[in-house]
């Protein structure tokens, strides 16, 4: 057998093996999100088409663009009050996944304060998207002024700072780091863009984040989170000099399990003190209303994670009183 034939045969065998491995990884990846995709599709006019459209697929990877993911229906809820607007910001909790615009935190704040409220929530995001939205030059044109920026914080937002991909997509997540001079810098994608379409790569990157979760949070996560918050407050003050930044910590799904141990997935007193040194108003959602949001049947939608309408109906008037909205 000559060398060319030998190389060709081995390349074909390698391609077949990689094809099987890729197919195997695709099915693993799809199974991770199937329950959530089915749940989300049930709320659409055509559930079967919605489920088919949302299934994981190969697509050209691109960097995350929060403007393309903004829901124009939930973006602004006009009020009648002469007081300055409120901005709510964060992940799917703040956005109000599977809730209509009136049921979201923004909608309920609009109801109890009669102010205009802007909903900048973006599903699956973390502190870096909050920073990018506040730093965006067009924000001032879209929202000329505001008195409060209210960030709904989940503890796994610290881990999300290290996620290279958004779940169930080929969208490359922005990742920041603190350079040797103490500045917040944006990393370039680790791999060539095309590789992010591979389900082998998707599974590798997601598993890498999960395996290194504790290490990332303890060694790099909190300092990076605090630096991102510091820069977010600076940017906000440049656009809205008199505005106040509020971080409201909300319990996420793992805290609802019977075996959850208190204070293992929450900000510590030292973390809160460091946030307050930045001029951030810290609020614990459970302390705000005087009870725990751990009853999944009462306070979560069917996925047993995201808050239902009742949560924001309780929190909005409590926030109004706490912040004198």
Secondary structure, DSSP 4 states (H G I P E B T S, - for coil): --HHHHHHHHHHHHHHHHHHHHHHHHHHHHHHHHHHHHHHHTTSSSHHHHHHHHS------EE--HHHH--HHHHEE----SSPPEEEEESHHHHTTTS-TTTSHHHHHHHHH---EEE---TT--HHHHHHHHH-TTHHHHS---SEEEEEE-TTHHHHTT-SB-TTS-EEPP-EEE-TTS-EEEPPPSS-GGGGG-HHHHHHHHHHHHHTHHHIIIIIIHHHHHHHHHHHHHHHHHH-TT-EEEEEE---GGGGSTTPPTTSSS--HHHHHHHHHTT-EEEEHHHHHTS----HHHHB-TTSSSB-HHHHHHHHHHHHHHHT-
